[in-house]
């Protein structure tokens, strides 16, 4: 108990140093905790978004399968298109149960900088989406100026069923006939309208950017892909291929985050080590006198260790609390740094991430205290007595 009282007394004597060190630790933990929760949340959100795609096979114009998969998930712009003839060739294949054409175009409001993606689809597109009700995407007719919109977009634009979509993204006005349920994916930000209506809006008659395919029960995916690949200028991407592509994206993001984590660890160790060195140097004479009175180097190191642990634990919890409060701002920052970030929440909080963060704090605390504590053994009681006489 004596050591704890002495450690607290020493921290109170140097309030500003203790305060600034605690703030420094909390900033390091804030960065580390944010990176760890983002890493976990990013993987979960990307997998959920990919699962929500609900497409067994994707037919796209010949090109990069990675680019095409991300395009279907998040929208964008690609020059190549598929024709109705290619669509009919895919649909007529005996193994195909559903072939749903998809025309995608990203729009941005130049005034508010809000972005959305306009999907041109057939009503059977809803059957492919596991998170949707099969009765959704019902339109009056195939050229109706109507749309279903994602729940987040409906909230942002304050729209409900029967309202007219304001012409902020494109000049044509669409009547909202339905609001899709919240899926926590990119779909929550999108607009879905009849294929022919979107073809008119984007001036691409009889064209589409992809075809979502679901096979009949019992049909072999590999053999069907091989046969569909024979269609000129059509590239077939299987669910497995798309999954591997997205896993590569996750891995590359993970590698960048690991570099960031190691940099944070290095900064943390250097900062705490410098603080401990300064604390030992300031109390050099005091420690020399304590040695002269019979205190061992281990006892003095134990006292310094308690101070360090108190500061690290306090800073750790403060950093995690700050990360929780600043979650939305941090998420927006990370979204701006990571291209094609999935929809939904990118930060995932769990007991595992909290435990990992506390373990990180223990590691940097131990790494920081080893070298400074060695210098305590070099403090001479005689030196302290001479300083006292002088």
Backbone torsions as a table, in degrees:
resi	resn	phi	psi	omega
1	UNK	NA	-30.2	-178.6
2	UNK	-62.4	-39.1	-178.6
3	UNK	-66.1	-41.9	-179.9
4	UNK	-63.6	-43.0	179.5
5	UNK	-62.7	-41.1	-179.9
6	UNK	-67.1	-40.4	-179.9
7	UNK	-63.9	-44.5	179.5
8	UNK	-64.7	-39.0	178.3
9	UNK	-62.7	-42.3	179.7
10	UNK	-65.9	-37.2	178.3
11	UNK	-68.3	-36.0	177.9
12	UNK	-68.8	-32.1	180.0
13	UNK	-67.6	-30.2	-179.2
14	UNK	-119.9	66.6	-171.5
15	UNK	-61.8	-44.4	-176.3
16	UNK	-66.8	-40.8	178.5
17	UNK	-64.3	-43.9	178.9
18	UNK	-61.2	-43.2	-178.6
19	UNK	-64.4	-48.1	-177.2
20	UNK	-67.3	-37.0	177.5
21	UNK	-65.3	-42.1	178.3
22	UNK	-62.3	-41.5	177.7
23	UNK	-63.3	-41.0	178.5
24	UNK	-62.5	-43.3	177.9
25	UNK	-63.3	-43.8	-179.2
26	UNK	-62.9	-35.1	178.4
27	UNK	-67.1	-40.7	178.2
28	UNK	-64.6	-45.2	179.7
29	UNK	-66.0	-37.9	176.7
30	UNK	-57.0	-46.7	-179.9
31	UNK	-66.2	-45.6	-178.4
32	UNK	-64.1	-47.2	-178.0
33	UNK	-63.2	-39.4	179.3
34	UNK	-65.3	-41.9	179.5
35	UNK	-65.4	-42.9	-178.6
36	UNK	-66.0	-46.6	-179.9
37	UNK	-67.1	-34.4	176.9
38	UNK	-67.4	-41.8	179.7
39	UNK	-59.3	-46.0	179.4
40	UNK	-67.9	-45.4	-179.0
41	UNK	-65.6	-36.3	-179.8
42	UNK	-62.9	-45.5	179.1
43	UNK	-62.3	-45.8	-178.8
44	UNK	-63.8	-43.6	-178.1
45	UNK	-66.2	-39.2	-179.2
46	UNK	-67.5	-41.8	178.6
47	UNK	-66.7	-40.0	178.8
48	UNK	-65.1	-40.6	-179.7
49	UNK	-66.4	-39.0	179.7
50	UNK	-67.9	-40.8	177.6
51	UNK	-63.6	-37.4	-178.8
52	UNK	-68.2	-16.2	178.3
53	UNK	-61.5	-37.4	171.7
54	UNK	65.6	19.5	-176.4
55	UNK	-108.0	126.7	-179.1
56	UNK	-75.0	-43.2	177.1
57	UNK	-136.6	143.3	179.5
58	UNK	-119.5	125.1	174.1
59	UNK	-100.9	126.1	-176.2
60	UNK	-137.1	164.2	173.7
61	UNK	-61.7	151.1	-178.5
62	UNK	-58.8	134.0	-177.9
63	UNK	167.2	-153.3	-179.4
64	UNK	-81.6	119.7	-179.2
65	UNK	-62.7	-32.9	177.6
66	UNK	-62.1	-48.5	-179.1
67	UNK	-61.4	-40.8	-178.2
68	UNK	-67.5	-40.9	179.9
69	UNK	-63.8	-46.7	178.5
70	UNK	-64.2	-35.5	179.3
71	UNK	-62.0	-44.7	-179.6
72	UNK	-67.3	-34.9	-179.2
73	UNK	-73.1	-42.6	-170.1
74	UNK	-120.0	-4.4	-177.3
75	UNK	80.3	-176.4	-179.1
76	UNK	144.1	-144.9	-179.0
77	UNK	-145.9	123.2	171.1
78	UNK	-132.1	144.2	-174.8
79	UNK	-74.0	-39.0	-173.9
80	UNK	-73.3	150.5	178.9
81	UNK	-138.9	164.9	171.8
82	UNK	-103.3	152.3	-178.4
83	UNK	-102.2	166.9	176.9
84	UNK	-63.5	-31.8	177.5
85	UNK	-63.4	-44.0	177.9
86	UNK	-65.0	-37.4	177.7
87	UNK	-62.2	-43.7	-180.0
88	UNK	-64.9	-35.4	177.1
89	UNK	-64.1	-39.8	178.3
90	UNK	-69.4	-46.2	-176.2
91	UNK	-64.2	-33.4	-176.0
92	UNK	-80.7	-4.6	179.1
93	UNK	-64.8	133.3	-174.9
94	UNK	-62.1	-20.8	-179.0
95	UNK	-87.5	-10.8	-174.3
96	UNK	-86.3	125.9	176.5
97	UNK	-90.6	-48.5	179.0
98	UNK	-130.6	131.4	171.3
99	UNK	-126.8	109.0	-174.2
100	UNK	-113.3	115.4	-179.7
101	UNK	-71.2	146.7	-177.9
102	UNK	-133.8	122.3	173.3
103	UNK	-114.9	125.0	-172.2
104	UNK	-125.5	135.3	176.5
105	UNK	-146.1	127.6	178.8
106	UNK	-88.1	139.2	178.4
107	UNK	-127.8	150.8	178.2
108	UNK	-137.1	130.8	177.3
109	UNK	-77.7	116.5	-176.1
110	UNK	-65.5	-20.4	-178.2
111	UNK	-84.6	-55.4	-176.8
112	UNK	-91.8	-10.0	-178.0
113	UNK	63.9	16.2	174.4
114	UNK	-72.3	145.0	179.6
115	UNK	-119.6	149.5	172.9
116	UNK	-151.8	168.6	177.3
117	UNK	-123.9	129.8	178.0
118	UNK	-96.9	120.8	177.9
119	UNK	-102.7	129.2	170.1
120	UNK	-102.4	118.5	-172.8
121	UNK	-141.5	167.2	168.3
122	UNK	-91.3	157.1	178.7
123	UNK	-57.0	-28.0	-178.8
124	UNK	-70.6	-5.3	175.1
125	UNK	-61.2	-32.1	-179.7
126	UNK	-64.7	-28.6	179.8
127	UNK	-66.8	-31.3	-179.2
128	UNK	-75.0	-21.9	-173.9
129	UNK	-89.7	110.0	-175.6
130	UNK	-67.2	-21.6	-178.3
131	UNK	-92.6	0.7	-178.3
132	UNK	-106.6	159.1	171.4
133	UNK	-81.1	138.6	-175.6
134	UNK	-66.5	-15.3	-180.0
135	UNK	-85.7	-1.0	-178.8
136	UNK	-82.8	169.8	-176.7
137	UNK	64.7	34.9	174.7
138	UNK	-91.5	126.0	-179.9
139	UNK	-119.7	160.3	-179.4
140	UNK	-61.4	-47.2	175.8
141	UNK	-155.4	173.6	-170.2
142	UNK	-71.1	-11.4	176.7
143	UNK	-119.5	21.2	-177.9
144	UNK	-66.3	141.8	176.3
145	UNK	-86.5	63.8	-176.2
146	UNK	-130.7	162.2	179.4
147	UNK	-155.0	156.1	166.2
148	UNK	-107.5	141.2	-177.7
149	UNK	-125.6	153.6	177.9
150	UNK	-68.0	154.3	-174.9
151	UNK	-63.1	-39.6	179.5
152	UNK	-65.9	-42.0	179.0
153	UNK	-64.5	-37.7	177.8
154	UNK	-62.0	-38.9	178.9
155	UNK	-69.6	-44.5	-177.9
156	UNK	-62.8	-41.3	-177.3
157	UNK	-94.4	1.8	179.8
158	UNK	53.6	51.9	-178.2
159	UNK	-109.6	149.3	174.2
160	UNK	-139.4	173.6	-178.8
161	UNK	-58.7	131.0	-179.0
162	UNK	101.0	-18.7	178.4
163	UNK	-75.2	163.1	176.5
164	UNK	-103.4	130.3	178.2
165	UNK	-64.7	121.0	-177.4
166	UNK	-64.6	146.5	-177.0
167	UNK	-78.6	53.8	179.9
168	UNK	-90.8	-23.8	179.6
169	UNK	-98.9	-40.4	176.7
170	UNK	-146.8	159.2	-170.2
171	UNK	-73.3	-25.7	-179.1
172	UNK	-70.6	141.5	179.0
173	UNK	-100.4	128.6	179.7
174	UNK	-114.5	139.4	177.2
175	UNK	-87.4	130.1	179.7
176	UNK	-77.1	116.5	179.7
177	UNK	-106.7	-3.0	178.4
178	UNK	-173.3	148.8	174.6
179	UNK	-114.3	124.1	-176.7
180	UNK	-72.2	151.4	177.8
181	UNK	-66.6	153.9	179.3
182	UNK	-67.8	126.6	-178.9
183	UNK	-115.8	-8.1	-175.9
184	UNK	59.0	34.8	174.2
185	UNK	-129.3	-179.7	-179.7
186	UNK	-62.4	-22.1	179.1
187	UNK	-57.2	-25.9	-178.4
188	UNK	-65.7	-14.5	-178.7
189	UNK	-105.6	-0.1	-167.4
190	UNK	-103.1	166.1	176.6
191	UNK	-117.1	134.3	-179.4
192	UNK	-122.1	123.5	-177.0
193	UNK	-134.9	167.2	177.9
194	UNK	-58.3	144.6	-176.4
195	UNK	-55.3	-48.0	-176.8
196	UNK	-65.8	-31.9	177.0
197	UNK	-64.8	-44.9	-179.6
198	UNK	-69.3	-35.6	176.7
199	UNK	-58.8	-37.1	177.1
200	UNK	-70.4	-42.3	-177.2
201	UNK	-62.3	-42.6	-176.2
202	UNK	-97.3	3.4	177.0
203	UNK	58.2	50.1	175.6
204	UNK	-130.0	70.9	-176.7
205	UNK	-62.4	135.4	176.8
206	UNK	58.8	29.0	179.3
207	UNK	-126.1	158.5	177.5
208	UNK	-149.2	164.6	-178.3
209	UNK	-101.7	-21.0	-179.4
210	UNK	-160.7	166.2	175.6
211	UNK	-132.5	119.9	176.0
212	UNK	-85.1	128.9	-172.3
213	UNK	-123.3	135.4	171.6
214	UNK	-124.7	131.1	-176.0
215	UNK	-88.7	160.1	174.7
216	UNK	-69.2	152.8	-177.9
217	UNK	-61.1	131.9	178.4
218	UNK	91.3	-9.4	179.9
219	UNK	-76.0	145.3	-178.7
220	UNK	-84.6	124.9	-176.6
221	UNK	-65.8	-46.2	-176.1
222	UNK	-60.0	-46.1	-179.1
223	UNK	-66.0	-38.7	179.8
224	UNK	-66.4	-41.8	178.5
225	UNK	-60.4	-42.8	-179.8
226	UNK	-62.2	-41.0	-179.4
227	UNK	-71.7	-41.5	179.4
228	UNK	-68.5	-28.2	-179.8
229	UNK	-67.2	-15.1	178.9
230	UNK	-75.4	-14.3	177.3
231	UNK	-67.3	127.0	-176.4
232	UNK	-57.0	136.3	174.6
233	UNK	60.8	25.2	176.7
234	UNK	-119.9	130.0	176.4
235	UNK	-110.0	132.9	-178.3
236	UNK	-103.8	126.2	179.1
237	UNK	-116.2	119.0	179.1
238	UNK	-81.2	164.5	176.5
239	UNK	-56.1	-42.5	-177.9
240	UNK	-65.7	-42.4	178.7
241	UNK	-62.5	-43.5	179.0
242	UNK	-64.2	-37.3	179.0
243	UNK	-64.4	-43.1	177.4
244	UNK	-62.1	-40.4	179.4
245	UNK	-61.2	-45.3	-179.6
246	UNK	-70.6	-32.2	175.7
247	UNK	-64.1	-37.4	175.6
248	UNK	-62.5	-39.5	177.8
249	UNK	-63.3	-43.3	178.5
250	UNK	-62.2	-42.9	-177.6
251	UNK	-64.3	-42.1	179.1
252	UNK	-64.2	-38.4	176.6
253	UNK	-66.0	-40.7	178.5
254	UNK	-60.9	-40.6	180.0
255	UNK	-62.1	-42.3	177.9
256	UNK	-64.1	-40.3	179.7
257	UNK	-67.2	-36.1	178.2
258	UNK	-64.8	-38.9	176.1
259	UNK	-61.8	-42.7	178.6
260	UNK	-62.6	-40.2	-179.3
261	UNK	-64.7	-45.2	179.2
262	UNK	-63.5	-35.9	176.9
263	UNK	-64.9	-41.9	177.9
264	UNK	-62.3	-42.1	178.4
265	UNK	-60.1	-45.3	-178.9
266	UNK	-61.6	-47.1	178.9
267	UNK	-61.3	-41.4	-179.3
268	UNK	-63.2	-46.1	-179.5
269	UNK	-62.8	-45.9	-179.5
270	UNK	-61.9	-43.5	-178.8
271	UNK	-63.6	-46.8	-179.0
272	UNK	-68.7	-40.2	179.5
273	UNK	-60.6	-41.8	178.7
274	UNK	-62.7	-41.1	179.3
275	UNK	-63.5	-42.9	-179.9
276	UNK	-66.5	-41.2	176.7
277	UNK	-57.3	-45.1	-179.9
278	UNK	-64.6	-39.6	179.2
279	UNK	-63.9	-41.6	179.4
280	UNK	-67.0	-41.8	-179.1
281	UNK	-65.0	-40.4	178.9
282	UNK	-64.7	-30.2	-177.0
283	UNK	-107.1	22.0	-177.4
284	UNK	-59.0	-47.9	-179.3
285	UNK	-65.4	-41.9	179.8
286	UNK	-61.7	-42.1	179.3
287	UNK	-68.6	-36.0	176.7
288	UNK	-61.6	-42.1	178.4
289	UNK	-64.7	-39.5	178.8
290	UNK	-65.6	-35.5	175.6
291	UNK	-66.3	-38.5	178.9
292	UNK	-64.3	-27.9	179.6
293	UNK	-88.6	2.1	173.9
294	UNK	113.0	-1.2	179.2
295	UNK	-73.4	139.5	179.3
296	UNK	-89.9	164.4	177.8
297	UNK	-62.5	-35.1	180.0
298	UNK	-64.9	-40.6	179.3
299	UNK	-65.7	-40.7	178.0
300	UNK	-66.2	-40.5	178.2
301	UNK	-64.8	-36.0	178.6
302	UNK	-61.8	-41.9	178.3
303	UNK	-63.5	-42.8	177.7
304	UNK	-64.3	-38.4	179.6
305	UNK	-62.7	-40.8	179.3
306	UNK	-63.4	-43.4	177.0
307	UNK	-58.9	-45.4	-179.2
308	UNK	-61.9	-44.8	-179.5
309	UNK	-62.1	-43.8	179.1
310	UNK	-59.0	-44.3	-179.1
311	UNK	-67.5	-43.3	-177.9
312	UNK	-65.8	-44.3	-179.8
313	UNK	-63.4	-44.9	178.5
314	UNK	-61.9	-47.3	179.6
315	UNK	-63.9	-34.2	-179.0
316	UNK	-65.2	-51.2	-179.3
317	UNK	-65.4	-36.6	177.3
318	UNK	-63.8	-41.7	179.7
319	UNK	-64.1	-41.3	179.5
320	UNK	-68.3	-37.5	177.4
321	UNK	-64.8	-42.6	177.7
322	UNK	-62.7	-40.5	179.1
323	UNK	-61.6	-38.3	-180.0
324	UNK	-67.8	-42.4	-179.4
325	UNK	-70.7	-34.7	-177.3
326	UNK	-94.8	16.7	-172.9
327	UNK	-53.8	-48.2	-175.4
328	UNK	-64.6	-43.3	179.1
329	UNK	-65.0	-41.4	178.8
330	UNK	-64.9	-41.2	-179.9
331	UNK	-63.5	-41.5	178.3
332	UNK	-63.0	-39.0	178.1
333	UNK	-64.3	-46.1	-179.1
334	UNK	-65.8	-35.6	177.0
335	UNK	-62.2	-37.2	-179.6
336	UNK	-70.9	-22.5	-178.3
337	UNK	-91.4	-23.9	-177.4
338	UNK	-108.7	117.9	-179.9
339	UNK	-72.6	147.1	178.2
340	UNK	56.1	40.0	177.1
341	UNK	-65.8	139.6	-178.5
342	UNK	-69.6	164.5	176.7
343	UNK	-75.8	-177.0	-179.1
344	UNK	80.1	-171.8	-178.4
345	UNK	-81.2	129.1	-178.2
346	UNK	-94.2	-7.7	178.3
347	UNK	-108.0	127.6	-178.8
348	UNK	-121.0	116.2	-179.4
349	UNK	-99.9	132.6	178.9
350	UNK	-151.2	168.9	176.8
351	UNK	-62.7	-32.2	179.9
352	UNK	-64.8	-42.2	-179.7
353	UNK	-69.1	-35.7	176.9
354	UNK	-65.8	-44.5	179.0
355	UNK	-63.0	-41.9	179.2
356	UNK	-62.3	-40.1	179.6
357	UNK	-66.0	-43.5	178.3
358	UNK	-65.1	-37.2	176.8
359	UNK	-64.4	-39.9	176.4
360	UNK	-59.6	-41.4	179.9
361	UNK	-65.2	-40.0	178.1
362	UNK	-63.0	-43.1	-178.6
363	UNK	-62.9	-48.9	-178.6
364	UNK	-68.8	-28.2	176.3
365	UNK	-66.8	-46.3	179.1
366	UNK	-65.8	-42.8	180.0
367	UNK	-65.0	-31.5	-176.6
368	UNK	-78.8	-27.4	-170.8
369	UNK	-92.4	-18.4	-173.5
370	UNK	-61.4	-54.9	-176.1
371	UNK	-67.0	-47.8	179.4
372	UNK	-59.0	-37.5	-177.4
373	UNK	-65.3	-31.6	178.2
374	UNK	-59.7	-32.7	-178.6
375	UNK	-68.9	-19.6	178.6
376	UNK	-63.8	-33.9	-180.0
377	UNK	-65.0	-23.4	-178.3
378	UNK	-84.5	-7.2	179.2
379	UNK	-73.9	126.7	-176.8
380	UNK	-100.9	131.2	176.2
381	UNK	-61.4	-34.3	-179.9
382	UNK	-63.6	-39.3	178.9
383	UNK	-62.9	-40.2	-180.0
384	UNK	-67.0	-40.1	179.7
385	UNK	-66.0	-40.8	178.5
386	UNK	-63.3	-39.7	177.7
387	UNK	-64.2	-36.0	-178.9
388	UNK	-68.3	-38.6	179.5
389	UNK	-69.2	-37.1	-178.8
390	UNK	-73.2	NA	NA
